[in-house]
Structures are given as C-alpha cells and as structure tokens.
Amino acid sequence: MDKVNSKLYMENCQIMEENERLKKTAELLNQENRTLLNELRQRLAAAAAAAPPQASDASASKAKSKANKSNKK
C-alpha cells in the first residue's frame, strides 16, 4: 500500500509541476496576445487616419456643405 501511495504521490508532484509550467506558458502567450492586439489596433487606427475618405464619406461631406451654405443665406 505504501508503494502505491508513493507512486501516486510522485505522479501528483509531476502533474503539479507540469501544471505550473503550463500556467507560465499560458500567461506569456496571453501577454503576447494582448501586445499583438494593441499593435494591430494601432496599425488599423493609423491606416484609417491615413486613408482617403471613401466616396460615400465625400458625398456626405458635400451634402453637409451644401446644407450649411443654404442655411447661411
């Protein structure tokens, strides 16, 4: 019985060590994921700011401009 308990204890210790190793790996991957997500958001924001307005945006701007001119008269 003691032999079985010792074997189970050793297996349990190995499992706990592996669990800790996997936790650390998961934390590192999570941190890397957050970093990459932030970088992607920054790139998308920069691309959106640098992109020329779309045709629908341009026509909406023209409509607003015409409306403002009409209101001023």
C-alpha positions in Angstrom: 0.0 0.0 0.0 2.8 2.4 0.8 4.4 1.7 -2.5 1.2 2.6 -4.3 0.8 5.8 -2.3 4.4 6.8 -3.0 3.9 6.2 -6.7 0.7 8.2 -6.7 2.4 11.0 -4.7 5.2 11.2 -7.3 2.8 11.3 -10.2 0.8 14.0 -8.4 4.0 16.1 -7.9 4.9 15.7 -11.6 1.4 16.8 -12.6 1.6 19.8 -10.3 5.0 20.8 -11.8 3.6 20.4 -15.3 0.6 22.5 -14.4 2.8 25.3 -13.1 4.9 25.2 -16.3 1.7 25.3 -18.4 0.3 28.2 -16.4 3.5 30.2 -17.0 3.4 29.4 -20.7 -0.3 30.5 -20.8 0.5 33.8 -19.1 3.3 34.5 -21.6 1.0 33.7 -24.5 -1.8 35.8 -23.1 0.6 38.8 -22.7 2.0 38.3 -26.2 -1.6 38.2 -27.5 -2.5 41.4 -25.7 0.6 43.1 -27.1 -0.2 41.9 -30.7 -3.8 43.0 -30.3 -2.7 46.5 -29.2 -0.3 46.7 -32.1 -3.0 45.7 -34.6 -5.4 48.3 -33.2 -2.7 51.0 -33.5 -1.9 49.9 -37.1 -5.6 49.9 -38.0 -6.1 53.3 -36.5 -3.1 54.7 -38.3 -4.3 53.2 -41.6 -7.8 54.6 -41.1 -6.3 58.1 -40.4 -4.1 57.9 -43.4 -6.7 56.5 -45.8 -8.5 59.0 -48.1 -12.2 59.4 -47.4 -14.5 57.0 -49.2 -16.9 58.1 -51.9 -19.9 57.8 -49.5 -18.0 60.0 -47.0 -17.2 62.6 -49.7 -20.8 62.8 -50.9 -22.0 63.1 -47.3 -19.5 66.0 -46.8 -20.7 67.7 -49.9 -24.3 67.4 -48.7 -23.4 68.9 -45.4 -21.5 71.7 -47.1 -24.5 72.5 -49.3 -26.8 72.4 -46.3 -24.6 74.8 -44.4 -24.4 77.2 -47.4 -28.2 77.1 -47.7 -28.7 77.9 -44.0 -26.3 80.9 -44.2 -28.3 82.5 -47.0 
